[in-house]
Amino acid sequence: MRFAFPFRASAGRGLCAVAVLALLAPFAVAPSRAQTGQHAALSSDGKTEAAKPDATQPAATADATNPPQPSVAAKAFDKVKQAAKSASDIFHRVPCQQPKGVPNSTGSLPHVAAKLAAGKPVVIIAFGSSSTQGYGSSAPEFTYPNRLAGQLRRQYPSADITVLNRGKGGEDAPEMMARLQTEVIDVHPDMVIWQVGTNAVLRNLDPAETAKQVEDGVARLQASGSDVVLVDPQYSPRVTERPESARGMVKLLGRIAALRHVGIFPRFEVMRDWHEKQAIPITDFVTADGLHMNDWGYACFAQLLGDDIIRSVGAIKIGVNVPADVRTYRPM
């Protein structure tokens, strides 16, 4: 089974596709069943045209005491538009389940959420090493920062959203700190997604020194007015062959996030859930080098992160504005 249906710009076919997708939506598909058509699922630009309301119906009159009520046709039209919007996004998503029981501590992201909710321009910087740069993806559009940008722009089509990729392969905290000011802080981003720690594990860097550098970097980003989300190492053979160091780095970054009251995306646990609980072969989301994610892995990572940003914006819109110094915990 794969989400690769034709989706042309005609009212009849569009509505049929929406109906079919509504039936399919509750079912998750493992990437091993969707790899053959992976690029079609990743890059298609499906669009639909919803049916217009009946223009022959007489217009209702209204006064101050009896405000006009939406007609049955208007309500149906609104439902069709919402369904079409959801259907369109499905064609840009990969079949990716949200892990159950993995704590999501990305947080409230008050700066970026408030700006998106208000329709103001937003700048997000993806800061990190090769898995931010996109090593292992088959094309630039399949890196996680580009996938995230596409998801947010579909959700907020009228917003001016910029996602900048500041990933450089082979780096970890020492090299990243050397370019933090010029490549990140000086850009004045609303949000920084900082992926760090994998190369520290592979290079046997001193954990205490790494902790000091990352904490200092987070403090500087906060002082500049950015929301911060740390991303811990990936669950892949090259990392898990050093289990003690890998677990130590995951805990280290978690402690920094708690200490500095910033978010953390638990990539290690999310990817482990794919393999251990969802029974997805590691080769379905990690490349042959045993370290980097492939197109599906980057896409699912970006989707889960994007979904959390969207939830945070929704909370801001309904008035649930969590203070910047309070982190939220909720299941993914």
N, C-alpha and C positions, 0 to 999 in steps of 0.2 A: 504494500500500500504506500502511495506517495502523494504529497500535495502538489500535483503538477497538472492541474486542469486548465484547459483553454479559458481565457477570460476576456472576451471581446466587448467593445463599447456598444452594446445594444441592450435595450431595456429588457427584452424577453430573456435573453441568455444570461444577463447580469443577475436577474432575480432568481433564475434557476440555480446559478452558481451559489448565490447567497443561501438558498435553501439547502443545497447539498452540504455546504460548509458548516451550516448550523448543526447538521446531523453528525458531521465528522469531528467537530471541534473538541468534544470530550475525550477523544481517543488520542493517545500519544503514540508516536512511532519512533522506534529506536533508530539511530543513525545508520546502523548496519543495513537497514531495509531501504534507506533513502540515499545511499552514497552514489548510486548510478546516476540519478538526476539531481545531484547536489548543486551544480552550478545553475541549473534552471531554477531551483528553489531559492538560490541566493540572489540571483540577479534579475529576475523577471519584474516587469513593471506593469502589473495587472491593474486595469481601470474598469470601472463600471459606470453606467449611466442609469440613474434611477428614474422610474416613471414619474411624470409630472401630474399634479393634482388636476381633477376635472374642472376645466375652466367654464363649463356650461352651467355649473351650479350658481344660483343667485347669491350675491353677496349679502351677508347678514348685517342688519342694522344694529347699532349699539348706542347706549347712552351711559351716563356716569353711574347709574344704579345697576345696569345690566351689562357688564363688560362682555365683549364677544368671547365665546367659547370655541376652542378648536373643533372643527368638524371631524367626523369620522375619517374622511378622506385625508385631511391634514395630519391627523394622528398617525394614520397608516403610512403616509409619505415620510414623516419624521422617522418612523421605525425602519423604513426601507433605507433611508439615508444612513442611519446608524449601523444597520447591518452591512451596508455596502462598504462603509468605512472600515469595519472590522474585517470584512472579507478581503479588502485590498491589502490590509496589513498582513493577513495570513500568508499571502503570496510572497511576502518579503521575509518571512520567518522560516526557520528550520524546525522540524519536529523535535522539540526540546522540552523535556519535563523539568519542572522545578523540583529540586530535591526536597524530600520530606524529612523533617527533623533536623535540618541544618540551620543553625541560628543565623538570621540575617541581621547584621548590625551595621548596615550602611548608614543608618541615621536619618535625621530629618532634612539635611541639606538646605538650611534656611535661605542662604543667599541665592543659589541657583533656582530653587523652587519659587521663591518670591518673585524673582525676575521673570521667570517663564509664566507664572500665574498672571503677572501684570502686563505681559506682552512686550517686555523690554529685551534688548539684545543680550545674548548670553554667550560667554566664551568659556569653553571647557578645555583643559589641557590634559592629555594623556601622557604621563611622564614615566619613563622606565627604561627597560633594556630591550632585548630582541623580541620578546613576546608582545611588547607594545609596538615596536617598530613593524612587526608583522612577519617575522621570519617563519616560514612554513606555510604561509598562505599562498595561493596560486596566482593572485593578482592584488594590486593595491586596494581595490574596493572591498576585498574580503578580510582586511585587517579589522581588529576589534574596534579601534577608534572610528573608522569609516562606517562600520556596521552600526555602531551606537549613534553616530550623527544621522544616518538615514532613518533610524527608528524614531528619534526625537523630532526630526523634521516632519515625518508623517503624522506624528501625534499632535504637533503644534505647527500646522502648515503656514500660519501667518507670522510665526516668530522668526527672528533673525538669530540662528544658532550656528556657532562656529566651534568645531572640535579640532584642535591642533594636535598633531602627533609629534611628541618630543621623546620618542624612544630611540635608543642607540644600543646596538648589539654588544654584548660582552661587558657592559657596565654594571656596577652596583653602587652602593652608597657613596664611596669616596669620589668616583668620577661624576656621579649625579650632583653631589653637593657643589662641585666646582662650576657647574653650569646652571645651578638652581636660580641664581639671581637674574642672569641675562636671558635665559631661555624660558623662564617660567614667571618669576615674580614681576619682572619689568613689563610683562604683557598684561598684567592686572586681570588674571582670570577670575571668573566667579566660582570655579570649581577646579580642583586638581585631583586627578586619579593617579596615585603614585604606586606603581608596581615595582617592588623592590625585594631583595632577599634571596632570589634563586641563585644568582652568581656568587653571592656570599657563601652559600652552601657548597657550591661546586668548587670554589677557589679556597675554601677553608679559611675565610676571613674571620678575624676575631669577633665573636658575637657581641662582646661588650663595646667594642669600638663601633660596630655597626649600629647598635642600639643608640649610642650617643649621637651619631651622625643623623640617623633618621629622626630622632626626637628633636634635635636642633632644627632640622629641615621642616618638620611639621610646625614647630613653633613659629618659624619665619613665615610660613605660608599663612598661618592663622593671623599673624600680625598684619599681613598684607590684605586681609579681608576675604580670603578664599575659603570655601568649603573644601574639606580634605577627605578623601577616601583612600585608605591604603589597600593594596592588593598583595596577598601573600603568595608564596611559591606555588607552582603548578604540581599536581599529582601526576608524575610521569616517571618512567623507569630510571632515568639519569638522576632524578632527585630522590626517589624512594630507595635507591640503593645505598643512600646515606641516611637511614631512618632517624638516628639520634640527632644529627644536625638539622634535618628537615623539620622534625617535631619541635626542636628548640627554636628555629626561626619562626615557625607559626606562632608559638607561644610568645616569643619576643615581640613580634609585631602586634599581637593582641594586647599585650601589656601596654605598649606605647599608645595604642588607640584609646584604651581605657584611661590612661593617665592624662592624655591631652584632650580627651573628649571629642575624638574624631571618629569617623566611620571606618569600617574595614570590610572589604569583600572577601569572604572565606574561600578563595579559589581552590586551595588544597582540599578542603572538605567537600566542596561542590563536585570537583572532578573525581574524588574518591567515591562519592555517592553514585556517579555515573557508572563506575566500574563494578563496585561491590554490591550495590543495592539494585541498580537498574540493569545489571548484567550486560553492559555495553563493553565490548572488547576494547582494550586500550588502543589498539591499532586503528580503531574507528574515530578517535579524537586526538591522537598524537601521531606525529610524523615518524618516518623510519629512523630518525636520529635519536629517538627515545627521549626527547626533551621538549620540543616545540609542538604547539597545537596545530591542527590542520584547519581547513576552512570551516568544517562543522564545529570544531572545538571553539574557535574564535567567535563564530556566530552565536552559539549558545551562551557563551560567556557574556557577549555584548547584550544579548536579549535580556538575560537575568538582571544585569546591571541597569539597563535602560528601563526595565519594568519597575525597578525600585525607585529610580528617579521620578518616573511618572506617578507612582503612588505618593511620593513625597509632595509633588506639585498638587495632587488631588487633596491631600491633607491641608495644605496651605489655603486652597480655594474654599474649603468648607470651614476654615477658621481654626483648624487644629494646628496651631503654629508652635511646634516644640522649640524651646529655647536652644540656642546654639551650643550651650554647654551640657546638654542632656542627650544621651544616645539612646536610641530605641532598639528594642529587641523584639523580633516577631518572626514566626516561621516563614520560610520562603515558599 
